[in-house]
Amino acid sequence: MQQFQRIHPAFEQLPENADWQQFENWPDCDFLNQLLLHGVSNKAGKVIRFAPQDDSLPWPELYYEQRIAQHGVIATRANWHDFFNSIIWCLYPDTKASISALHSAEFDPASSNRTRLRDALTLFDENGALVVSSNLALLQAIIDFNWQSVFIEFQNDWHAQTQCHIVGHALFEKLLTPYIGITANTRLFHVPNKYFDLPLTDQRQYLDVAVAAMFDRRALQTPRNLSPFPLLGVPGWWDDQSAEFFANTNYFRAKSFERQATILTLSL
């Protein structure tokens, strides 16, 4: 394994209690289970655990999300995609449990058609991010696709008053080899300034509870509830953030249709 922070600043969000350099091969499920917070469970109260996706996997007849929702068992392969999925479970367990429960409830084995809710859940689960800011105008600029304001006019607000938290495991996988085009599907949160005085672990726990509650009350219904966000525009998240970079309208695109995205207000 490797020092992820050398690859991209977003990897500073990985668990602080893991030394990835000790591994010559993939961390096994026993190690990943140790990273989970004590007592992490699914919505049915079953303790979450990672299990190898091989012949030893229990309840092989169940769909992936059903196995999690009913028994708390997460089938895990030795690859980057599943590795980062396990990491997100460690960082945002309530959010992942809510996503799993909704997926399972919406799954119809007799139908090949996916619901709009399941489409939205998948987009967020794979490529989701949370943009959190005390600057309401910046969040509105994201909804409006006003990228010059988001990344240039409000540049000094980033890090002090604005954050982007990765919650999609596929996003972390993409950031191993960053490329222009990486786009997150975001939910936007307006928070008080004192949120930014919290330690990172407390910020994550606060967001985890808030996002899980958002899912539990069905505040995400369709992919149009998500705001596209060109991830490499975050200050420091791409080497060349020149005026020419931000003028690339193939990446920093104009809004092509109205969405149903909203800004959620959180209080401490």
C-alpha positions in Angstrom: 0.0 0.0 0.0 1.1 3.6 0.1 1.0 7.1 1.6 -2.2 8.3 0.0 -1.7 11.9 1.0 1.2 12.1 -1.5 -1.2 11.3 -4.3 -4.0 13.8 -3.6 -5.0 16.1 -0.7 -8.5 14.5 -0.5 -6.8 11.4 1.0 -6.2 13.4 4.2 -9.8 12.4 5.0 -8.9 8.7 5.4 -9.0 7.3 8.9 -6.2 8.7 11.1 -5.7 5.4 13.0 -4.4 3.3 10.1 -0.9 2.9 8.8 -1.3 1.9 5.2 2.4 1.6 4.5 2.6 -1.6 6.6 0.7 -3.6 3.9 2.5 -5.2 1.0 -0.9 -6.7 0.0 -4.5 -5.8 0.5 -5.6 -5.3 4.1 -7.7 -8.3 5.0 -11.3 -8.2 6.3 -10.1 -8.7 9.9 -8.1 -5.5 9.7 -10.9 -3.6 8.1 -13.3 -4.8 10.7 -11.0 -3.4 13.4 -11.2 0.0 11.8 -15.0 0.2 12.3 -16.2 2.2 15.2 -17.4 -0.1 18.0 -21.0 -1.1 17.7 -21.5 0.0 14.0 -24.7 -1.7 12.9 -27.2 -1.7 10.1 -30.8 -0.4 10.5 -31.9 -3.8 11.8 -29.4 -3.6 14.7 -27.1 -6.3 13.2 -23.4 -5.6 13.7 -21.6 -4.6 10.4 -18.7 -6.8 9.4 -16.7 -7.2 6.2 -16.4 -10.7 4.7 -14.4 -12.0 1.8 -16.4 -12.4 -1.4 -15.5 -16.0 -2.0 -17.0 -19.4 -1.3 -17.1 -18.7 2.4 -19.5 -15.7 2.0 -22.7 -16.4 3.9 -26.1 -16.1 2.4 -24.8 -16.2 -1.2 -28.4 -16.2 -2.5 -29.0 -12.7 -1.3 -28.4 -9.5 -3.3 -25.4 -7.5 -2.1 -27.5 -4.8 -0.3 -30.0 -7.3 1.1 -27.1 -9.2 2.8 -26.0 -5.9 4.4 -29.6 -4.8 5.4 -30.6 -8.2 6.8 -27.4 -9.6 8.3 -24.8 -6.8 8.4 -22.4 -8.6 6.1 -20.5 -6.6 3.5 -19.1 -8.7 0.7 -15.5 -7.4 0.1 -13.1 -8.1 -2.7 -9.4 -7.4 -2.8 -9.5 -4.4 -5.0 -9.4 -0.6 -4.7 -13.2 -0.2 -5.2 -14.1 -2.4 -2.3 -11.2 -1.2 -0.2 -12.5 2.4 -0.4 -16.0 1.2 0.2 -14.9 -0.2 3.5 -13.2 3.0 4.4 -16.4 5.0 3.8 -18.2 2.6 6.1 -15.6 3.4 8.7 -16.0 7.2 8.2 -19.8 7.5 7.6 -21.4 4.3 9.1 -24.9 5.8 9.7 -25.0 7.2 6.1 -24.0 3.9 4.6 -26.5 2.0 6.7 -29.3 4.2 5.6 -28.3 3.9 1.9 -28.1 0.1 2.3 -31.6 -0.1 3.9 -33.2 2.1 1.2 -31.5 0.0 -1.6 -32.8 -3.2 0.0 -36.3 -1.9 0.5 -36.5 -0.6 -3.1 -35.0 -3.8 -4.6 -37.5 -5.9 -6.6 -36.0 -9.2 -7.7 -38.9 -9.7 -10.1 -38.2 -6.5 -12.0 -35.3 -5.4 -14.1 -36.2 -1.8 -13.8 -34.5 0.4 -11.2 -36.4 3.1 -9.4 -35.3 6.7 -9.5 -34.5 6.5 -5.8 -32.1 3.6 -6.4 -30.4 5.5 -9.3 -29.9 8.5 -6.9 -28.6 6.3 -4.1 -26.1 4.6 -6.5 -24.9 8.0 -7.8 -24.3 9.3 -4.3 -22.9 6.1 -2.9 -20.4 5.8 -5.7 -19.5 9.4 -6.5 -21.0 11.4 -3.7 -19.6 14.4 -1.8 -20.8 16.8 0.8 -20.0 20.5 0.3 -20.3 22.2 3.6 -20.1 26.0 3.9 -21.0 28.9 6.1 -21.2 31.0 2.9 -24.7 30.6 1.6 -23.8 32.5 -1.6 -21.1 30.0 -2.5 -23.5 27.1 -2.1 -26.1 28.9 -4.3 -23.4 29.4 -6.9 -22.9 25.7 -7.0 -26.5 25.1 -7.7 -26.3 27.8 -10.4 -23.2 26.3 -12.0 -21.5 29.7 -11.4 -18.0 28.2 -11.2 -16.1 31.5 -11.4 -17.8 32.6 -8.2 -17.4 29.2 -6.5 -13.7 28.8 -7.1 -12.3 32.3 -7.9 -14.5 34.9 -6.3 -14.9 32.8 -3.1 -11.5 31.2 -3.2 -10.4 32.6 0.2 -13.5 31.0 1.8 -12.3 27.5 1.0 -10.7 25.6 3.9 -11.7 28.4 6.4 -15.4 28.4 5.6 -16.0 25.7 3.1 -15.1 22.0 2.9 -15.7 19.1 0.5 -16.0 15.7 2.1 -15.7 12.6 -0.1 -18.4 10.0 0.7 -18.3 8.1 -2.7 -15.9 5.3 -2.7 -15.5 5.4 -6.5 -14.4 9.0 -6.2 -11.4 8.0 -4.0 -10.6 5.3 -6.5 -10.6 7.9 -9.3 -8.4 10.2 -7.3 -5.6 7.6 -7.2 -5.0 8.8 -10.8 -6.7 12.2 -11.0 -7.8 13.5 -14.3 -9.7 16.5 -15.5 -13.4 15.5 -15.7 -13.8 14.0 -12.2 -17.2 15.2 -11.0 -19.0 14.6 -7.7 -22.7 14.3 -7.1 -23.2 16.5 -4.1 -25.5 17.5 -1.4 -25.0 21.0 -0.1 -25.1 22.0 3.6 -25.2 25.4 5.2 -23.6 25.4 8.6 -22.7 28.0 11.3 -19.1 29.2 11.5 -18.5 27.3 14.7 -18.7 24.1 12.8 -15.2 24.8 11.5 -13.8 24.9 15.0 -14.6 21.2 15.5 -12.0 18.5 15.0 -12.3 16.6 11.7 -13.6 13.5 13.5 -16.4 15.5 15.1 -17.2 17.2 11.8 -17.6 13.8 10.2 -19.7 12.4 13.0 -22.0 15.5 12.8 -22.3 15.1 9.0 -22.8 11.4 9.2 -25.8 11.8 11.5 -27.2 14.6 9.4 -26.9 12.8 6.0 -28.3 9.6 7.4 -31.3 11.6 8.7 -31.7 13.1 5.2 -31.9 9.6 3.7 -34.3 8.3 6.4 -36.8 11.1 5.7 -36.5 10.4 2.0 -35.1 13.9 1.2 -33.3 12.2 -1.8 -35.7 10.9 -4.4 -34.1 11.4 -7.8 -30.7 12.1 -9.4 -31.9 15.6 -10.0 -31.7 16.2 -6.2 -27.9 16.0 -6.6 -25.7 18.9 -7.6 -22.8 18.1 -10.0 -19.5 19.5 -8.8 -16.2 19.6 -10.7 -14.1 18.2 -7.9 -10.7 19.4 -9.1 -11.8 23.0 -8.7 -11.4 22.8 -5.0 -8.3 25.0 -4.1 -5.2 22.8 -4.0 -6.9 19.8 -5.5 -5.3 20.2 -9.0 -1.8 21.3 -9.8 -2.7 23.9 -12.5 -5.6 26.0 -11.3 -4.9 28.8 -13.7 -7.5 31.0 -15.4 -7.2 28.8 -18.4 -8.1 25.7 -16.3 -11.2 27.4 -15.0 -12.1 28.5 -18.5 -12.4 24.9 -19.6 -16.2 24.7 -20.2 -16.0 21.0 -21.0 -15.3 20.5 -17.3 -16.7 23.6 -15.7 -20.0 23.4 -17.6 -22.9 25.7 -17.8 -26.2 24.5 -16.4 -28.2 22.7 -19.2 -31.5 22.2 -17.3 -33.0 23.0 -13.9 -32.5 20.5 -11.2 -34.3 19.9 -7.9 -31.2 20.4 -5.7 -31.5 22.3 -2.4 -29.3 23.7 0.3 -29.9 21.9 3.6 -29.3 24.0 6.8 -27.7 22.4 9.8 -27.3 23.8 13.3 -25.0 22.8 16.1 
